[in-house]
């Protein structure tokens, strides 16, 4: 941007197009652009996106790529999902030249070089990233995950996504390097691979190439589903294999060499997966958490919320249920005071009032959960409740008993695993900042798990307990 501003302050001229050299497409691997912009690796968790990127990274360090780079070269990793100590044995198992693999680390005063955060915030730290690329002669950069490297976390907004990808495309062309952004799909697979990319359409619009990953019945595979430089949609398949590491007795997962596959159609496989896998249906608590996070940015009309939810694969019915079941905080549907058109327009917002359900003594809890403290006998909404065990005049030393009624074990395991990774990579503060935004049901997961996760969760429960008064 500074360079563009400097140019506009000078003379502006019109140059005939045929004075510019024709640029031919360049590839690091047959599916991976080289010096031509960002390639997006998009797919579900655990199907080999990162493993495929690391497979190429090892080949770059050895000068063994199938494309145009045949000189051993350097690689830069921006890591937010897996710690460097997890990535290292994978590259060692691929026989990478480890002296050529670098990790971007952002440290605070007093931290050592290996204690900092291993990703940057773009575009805010773009200049620092460019300095690393130039100083270490990087030829492949992997951002895993791409969305975690955004300064503004709302990836549904084009104005947050487009500048980052435009900047990365500029770096790729200026320093002639390949850039891989690891990204996840949303829950809606019925509309095909490109529309399954999570977040704003700017991900697919601004990325020069999109490679979509899928797990088939026989193997794993990927296909170029969008390209500015390639005709057709070639595909490859591979397997995930176990390989020994430099630590005796330890193994890690790597991919086999990808093989061209003319029969693979990622769009077809995604639609098949969406129709057959019931476990892809979003849980109620997941939609509640998403909706609550969205409304923290401010109140919004339903249509706007629905457009953003559709990008995540959520339906209007799921949103309605989420609004009804949300309790911490509540979500209100109220008349839009700014609406001047005909009729009324409703907006959804987080409740600012303290209309928390009145706490019930613990001795009222019986086996008929649907009728807890309900003299009329009518069944209440099936939601978790926070129940102070002691009813004293002081808010000190209260604890909570949370009754869960719709928590799937695999959901809890998955979220706990994610939090453990976050603790390993970013420390306690990163998770601590998220606790206040969690629903009571979600917060119960780490409180039952043990260790530092339990300590953090218990502290947040106590904070919420202290917010109660004897009359609330």
SULVENNOR-V459365 format. One line per field, one symbol per residue. ss: DSSP state (H for helix, E for strand, L for the rest). burial: # if it has 24 or more other C-alpha atoms within 12 Angstrom, else .. Layout:
BEGIN
ss = ???
burial = ???
END
This chain:
BEGIN
ss = LHHHHHHHLLLLLLLLHHHLLLLLLLEEELLEELLLLEEEEEELLLLLHHHHHHHHHHHHHHLLLLLLLLLLLEEEEEELLLLHHHHHHHHHHLLLLHHHEEELLELLLLLLLLLLELLLLELLLHHHHHHHHHHLLEEEEEEELHHHHELLLLLLLHHHHHHHHHHHHHHHHHHLLEEEEEEEELLLLLLLLHHHELLLLHHHHHLLEEEEEEELLLLEEEEEEEELLLLLLLEEEELEEEEELLLLLLEEEEELLLEELLLLLHHHHHHHHHHHLHHHLLLHHHHHHHHHHHHLLLLEEHHHHHHHHHHHLLLHHHHHHHHHHLLLLLEEEEELLLLLLLLLLEEEEELLLLLLLLLLLHHHLLLLHHHLLLLLLLLLLLLLLEEELLLLLLLLLLLEEELLLLLLHHHHHHHHHHHHHHHHHHLHHHHHHHHLLLLHHHHHHHHLLLHHHHHHHHHHHHHHHHLLLLLL
burial = ........................#####################.#################.#..##..#############.#############.#######.........########..#..##.##..#.#############...####..##############.##########################################..############..########...........#######.....####.##..##......###############...####..##.########..###############..............#####....#..##...........##........#######..#......#######..#....#..##..########....##..#############.....##.#######.##..#....
END
